[in-house]
Amino acid sequence: MPTRRSGSGASLESAGNPAGWTVDRVISSKVLGAVVVPIVLVVLALLLALSTTMVLLAALVGVVLGFFSPDLYLYNVAQKRADQIKRTLADAVDLLTISVEAGLGFDAALQHVARNTGGPVAEEFSRVLREMQARPQPRRGAAHPRRAQ
């Protein structure tokens, strides 16, 4: 049974696993952002000769902003991907239905849809097809052994 991911792994899956983004990269970006952004904001506040309270506030805002910016980026990517899926899913399902009704097997119909559509829907159909092909196929007749007569 598949396990449900939480945190950064789920964010990456929702965003369609953007190229170059791994859980390690998200975590390291959060840590780096929580260190670098407040330093930059504090230096800027000091250059502007702001009060001590404002410098501390800039540091606090910088930590929060730096820590959550990778999550905001992944959320934005996931929302755009969800919008693309909503726009193209109906056409992909129609093409899948037509392909199966035309006599293609389900695997071949999935492959046809994956090749003839674009965007995240095609990526997901391709992923499903790869997962189906990677699973071991049950041997025919193994589920119903022949009865002795």
C-alpha positions in Angstrom: 0.0 0.0 0.0 1.5 3.4 -0.9 2.5 5.6 1.9 1.4 9.2 2.0 4.2 11.8 2.0 4.1 14.8 4.2 6.1 18.1 4.2 8.6 18.8 1.5 8.1 15.4 -0.3 4.4 16.1 -0.7 5.1 19.7 -1.9 7.5 18.4 -4.5 5.0 15.8 -5.7 2.3 18.4 -6.0 4.6 20.6 -8.0 5.4 17.8 -10.4 8.9 17.2 -9.1 10.5 20.2 -10.7 13.9 19.5 -12.3 16.7 19.8 -9.9 14.5 20.1 -6.8 14.9 17.3 -4.2 13.8 17.1 -0.6 17.4 17.8 0.4 17.5 20.9 -1.8 14.3 22.2 -0.3 15.5 21.7 3.2 18.9 23.3 2.5 17.2 26.2 0.7 15.1 26.8 3.8 18.1 26.8 6.1 20.1 28.9 3.8 17.3 31.4 3.3 16.7 31.6 7.1 20.3 32.6 7.5 21.1 34.7 4.4 17.9 36.8 4.0 17.9 38.1 7.6 21.6 39.1 7.3 20.9 41.0 4.1 17.9 42.7 5.7 19.8 43.6 8.8 22.7 45.1 6.7 20.2 47.0 4.7 18.5 48.3 7.9 21.8 49.3 9.3 22.8 51.1 6.1 19.5 53.0 6.3 20.3 53.9 9.9 17.0 52.5 11.2 16.3 52.1 14.9 17.4 48.9 16.9 13.8 47.8 17.0 13.5 48.0 13.2 16.8 46.1 12.8 15.5 43.3 15.0 12.2 43.3 13.1 14.1 43.1 9.8 16.0 40.1 11.2 12.8 38.4 12.3 11.0 39.1 9.0 14.1 37.9 7.2 14.1 34.6 9.0 10.4 33.9 8.3 10.7 35.1 4.7 13.9 33.1 4.0 12.6 29.9 5.6 9.2 29.9 3.9 10.2 31.1 0.4 11.0 27.6 -1.0 7.6 26.5 0.2 5.9 29.5 -1.5 7.8 28.8 -4.7 6.7 25.1 -4.7 3.1 26.1 -3.8 3.1 28.5 -6.8 4.4 25.8 -9.1 1.8 23.3 -7.8 -1.0 25.8 -8.4 0.0 26.4 -12.0 0.3 22.7 -12.5 -3.1 22.0 -11.0 -4.6 24.7 -13.4 -3.0 23.0 -16.4 -4.3 19.6 -15.3 -7.8 21.1 -14.9 -7.7 22.5 -18.4 -6.4 19.4 -20.1 -7.7 16.4 -18.1 -11.1 16.2 -19.8 -9.6 16.0 -23.3 -7.1 13.4 -22.2 -9.9 11.2 -20.6 -11.9 11.6 -23.8 -9.0 10.5 -25.9 -8.4 7.6 -23.6 -12.1 6.5 -23.9 -12.1 6.8 -27.6 -8.8 4.8 -27.9 -10.2 2.0 -25.7 -13.5 2.0 -27.6 -11.5 1.8 -30.9 -10.0 -1.5 -29.7 -6.7 -0.5 -28.1 -5.8 -2.2 -24.9 -5.7 -0.1 -21.8 -1.9 0.1 -21.8 -1.7 1.0 -25.5 -4.5 3.6 -24.9 -2.5 5.2 -22.0 0.6 5.3 -24.2 -1.4 6.9 -27.0 -2.8 9.6 -24.7 0.7 10.2 -23.2 2.2 10.7 -26.7 -0.6 12.9 -28.1 -1.2 15.2 -25.2 1.1 17.6 -23.4 1.9 19.1 -20.0 1.4 17.5 -16.6 -1.4 15.2 -17.7 0.8 13.5 -20.3 3.6 13.3 -17.6 1.2 11.6 -15.2 -0.2 9.2 -17.8 3.4 8.3 -18.7 4.3 7.7 -15.0 1.2 5.5 -14.6 2.2 3.5 -17.6 5.8 3.1 -16.4 4.5 1.9 -13.0 2.1 -0.6 -14.6 4.9 -2.0 -16.8 7.3 -2.2 -13.8 5.0 -4.4 -11.8 5.4 -8.1 -12.1 2.5 -9.6 -14.1 0.7 -12.5 -12.4 0.9 -15.8 -14.2 -2.2 -16.9 -15.9 -4.0 -19.7 -14.1 -2.0 -19.2 -10.9 -5.0 -17.6 -9.2 -7.3 -20.5 -10.0 -5.4 -23.8 -9.7 -6.9 -26.7 -11.6 -9.1 -29.0 -9.5 -8.2 -32.6 -9.3 -11.0 -34.8 -10.8 
